[in-house]
Amino acid sequence: MHFWPDELCAQFADAGFRAAAVPGSRLVTYPGMGHNLPRELWSSIVAEVAALVR
């Protein structure tokens, strides 16, 4: 998961490289989110994390 734009990690392109390096992974982005966790995205974020740990 990559929160974009990411002011702390400006190299967004690296996120795709990291995702490609992990077998079975996929890159999920939330445009405009930055490092906020807006309530309206919680269910989506939780679903993505839950899918990762299954």
N, C-alpha and C positions, 0 to 999 in steps of 0.2 A: 504494500500500500504506500502510495506516495502522495503527500499533501502538497498541492501545487497552487500558487507559487510558494516555494520554500525559501524564505529569506536566510535561513541558517545553512542550507545546502543548495547553493545556487546552481549546481550542475545537474539540472533536471534530466539531461540526456543520459547521465550515468545511471539513473534509476532503471531504464530499459536494459542497460548492459548488465546490471546486477540481477535483474529478474531473469534474463536469458541464461545467466550462469548457474541458476538453481533449477535442477530438473523438476518438472511438474509445476513450476511457479507461473504466475501470470501477474502482470502489472495492472494495478487498479489505481486510478487517479481521481482526485476530487478537486476539479478546477476551482480556483478562487478561494480555497479553504485555508491555505497557509498552515499555521500550527494551531488553528482554532478547532474546537470539536463542537460544531453547532448541533443542537439537540435534534434537528430534523434529519441529520445524517447518522445518528446513533444506531438505528436498526440496520442500516446498510453496513456500517463499519463492524458491528458485532457479527453480522452474518458472514462477512469476509474473514474475520478472525476465526470464527467457529469452523468455517470450511477448511481453513488452513490446518487446524489441529485435529481434524477428524482422521 
